[in-house]
Amino acid sequence: MRSLCLAPLTIAISSAVAAAQSPMVLSEITVGSEKSSLNPAVTVTSRTEIESKQADNIADVLNDNPGVNVGGSAAINSIITVHGAPDDVLNVSIDGARQEGWLFHHSGNYNIDSSLLKQVTVNAGSNSIREVDSQAGSVRFETVEAKDLLESGKSFGGFAKYQFTTNKNQNDYSVALYGRIAEQLDLLAYAHYLKGQSGKSGDGQKIGVGSEQKNALLKATWDISPEQSLSASYERYYNNALTNFRANFGYADGGEMAKYETSRDTATLAYRLNPADNPYLNLDANFYHTQTGLNPMQKLDGSSEKRSDTTVTTNGFRFENRSYLANNGFDQTISIGGEIRKTTAKKPQKNKADTQESIRQYTIYAEDAVGFNQQQFILTPALRFDRYQTQYIGLNKSFNHLSGALAGRWNINDNLGVFISGTQIYQAPPMQEIYTQPRYGYQKDLKATEGWNYQGGIEYQQNQLAGNDTLKLGATVFYTDFSHFVSLNGKQYEDLGKAKVKGVELKAAYQIENFDSRLSYSHARSKVNANGLPAYRHGDIGDTIDVNLGYAFPSIDTKINWHSRWVKGFNTSGASRGNISHFHKEGYNVHDFSLSYQPSRGYLKGLELNAGVYNLFNKNYVEHSSYLGSYGNDRALGRNYRLGFKYAF
C-alpha cells in the first residue's frame, strides 16, 4: 500500500459540501425555470434548458458547459471530454449507476435519451475525494420522476411529444404516463421512438448517419414515510445507426457504409433515510446494474466477419451518510461513504472461447467539513481508500492506495468567497478497448495513474444592483500534476511518467426581471513530459467562449434564447500507430436561436411549442474532440431547423 503524502498547502474545497455549508448560496442561480451553477467547477443543466434546446443527443445538452466538449456528428459516435479527458477515465453515472468501459475507438461509449433527463451535473476537475475513480471529474445524468412532471393538485397525468429536425429529416416521438397512488407511490412509464436519415455539414458534405432509436424508462418511488423512501428504475436505450464504416472518420472514409447497433440497460434500486430529529443520519444507498452492448461495422451485404455482440456489464453498490454536528464556535458535516463495483467486458469469438476481462473496485471514504465562526471559514480534510483487482488479458494484479484531500474556503463577506483545493488522484490501469480485445498489452509491473489536482478560485454574488436583479461571478484556475500517467502507447498500456493539465475557467451570470444571461470562458492544455504530446487521445480543445441570452414575455407565455459559442483554433500534435503528426485545429463560431411558447391558462394550457434554428449561419466546422489529423474528420451538422410540439394533461 502506498502511504499518504499530503503535499504542502493542498488546501481544498470540496465543492458540494462547502457550497451547502456556505451562508452565500453561490452554487446555483434560478432564472424562471432554468438553473445554472455558478460554482466555477460545477455546471447544472436543468430539464427546462434541455427542452428549450430541443436536444436529441448529449452534445446538444453539454457543449455549452465550460471545459466540456462532445465530439461526433451523431449519438452513435459521441465522446464526452472534460478538460480533454475522455469519458472512459471520468466518473459517468445515470441515476447513480456507473457507466464503464471503452467500447470501440470508432464509436462512442455512453449515450442516453435526452428527452427523459431531469438534469445533468458536470463537475469539471477531480476536486473532491468523493469523485471516485476519475482523472478529471464527473458527469451525472439524472432522469425524471413522476413528481417532477405532475401538476400541483393532480394525481395522474401524461404527455405526448413530437419533434421534427430538418437537416436529418428526423422524426421524434415520445409519450409518458405518470401518477401518484395513495399519497405514497409515484409511478412513471415513458417510451420514445426516433428515426432519421443522413444529414449535411455546412459545406454540403454528406454526414453518413441515419439512426433508429427505441428507448424506455420505468420508475417507481415509494415514500415509506416523510423521512424515508425507496425507488426503483429501469431504463432501456437502443440505437441502430447506418453510418460510415468507421463511424468517427466522417464521409472522408471512402463512402463505405455499415450498421452500428448499440444498446444499454440500466436498473437501480435506491434507498433514502433522513429522520428529522436525528442530525447524525442522512443516508443514501444505491444498488445498480448496467449492461452496454455494441455490434459495429456490419456490412450492408451481410458479409461482415467482424460481427460481434460485445458487452460490458457493471454491477455495484454505493452509499453515503452525512452527519451534522453543532458545537460552540464551529460545526461539522461528516460524510462517510463507499462503493463496490465489478465491471466485466466480454467479446464472443468465432470457433474459440470468448475473450473476457474484469475489474473489481472497493472504495471507502470519509470527509469532515468543519465550519468556524458561523461558516466564515470552512476546512475540509478527507481520506479515501481504493482497492482494485484487475483480471485483464496480460494484467492480473491488485492495486491499493490511500488518497487524501484538504479543503479550505473563506467567506470574506455575504457576497465574496475564495477557495483553494488539492485532491489526490488514483486510478488503476484501464480495461483495454473492448471490441478489439485482446489487441493491446500491458507494460510489465505497470503502476496505477497517480497525481494531484490543485484548484483555486473566487466567487462573487450581488443582489439588488439595479432593482430586482442578481449578478454572479466565478473564476477557477486548475493544475493537475500526474507523477505516473498510464496511457496507451502504440500496442500496449505504459506508464508514461509525468504529465500535466492546466487551465482556467471563468463564469458570469446576470438576471434582471425577465432577462437572463450567462457568459463563460474556458482554457485547458495538457502535455506528457516524455513526448510533449497532449495527454489524452482526443487532444486538447481550443479556448472557448460561450454566451447564453434569454428573455421571457410573461404576458404571452413566450421565451426566446440566443446561444453563441466561439472556439479558437490552434496548432497541435497527435500520435497514431507510432507516428506523430502535426496539424491545425480550425477555430469556429456557432450561433443558435430558439423560442418556447407554453400557455399558462385557457384552453391551450398544457400545450408547449419549441422552435429553433441551430448553426444559424451554416458554419462548416469540426468539434475539436473529433479531430483525427490525417485520418479525416467527422464534421458537425450544418444549419438545422427544429420544431417540436408537446401536450401534457
ABEGO torsion letter per residue (X at the ends): XBBBBBBBGBBBBBAAAAAAABABBAABBBBEABBBBABAABBBBBAAAAAAAGBABAAAAAAABBGBBBBEABAAABBBBBGGBBAAABBBBBGGBBBBEBABAABBABBBBAAABABBBBBBEBABAABBGBAAEBBBBBBBBAAAABBBGBABBBBBBBBBBAAAGBBBBBBBBBBBBGGABBBBBBBBBBBBBBBBBAAGBBBBBBBBBBBBBBBBBBBABAABBBBBBBBBBBBBBBBBABAAAEAAAGGBBBBBBBBBBBBBBBBBBBBAABAABBBBBBBBBBBBBBBBGBBAAGABAABBBBBBBBBBBBBBBBBBBBBBGBBBBBBBBBBBBBBBBBBBBBGBBBBBBBBBBBBBBBBBBBBBGGGABBBBBBBBBBBBBBBBBGBBBBBBBBBBBBBBBBBABAABBBBBBBBBBBBBBBBBBAAAOBABBBBBGBBBBBEBBBBBBBBBBBBGAAEBBBBBBBBBBBBBBBABBBBBBEABBBBAEBBBBBEBBBBBBBBBEABBBBBBBBBBBBBBAAAGBBABAAEBBBBBBBBBBBBBBAAAGBBBBBBBBBBBBBBBBBBBGGBBBBBBBBBBBBBBBBBBBBBABEAABGBBBBBBBBGAAGBBBBBAAABAEAAEBBBBBBBBBBBBBBBBX
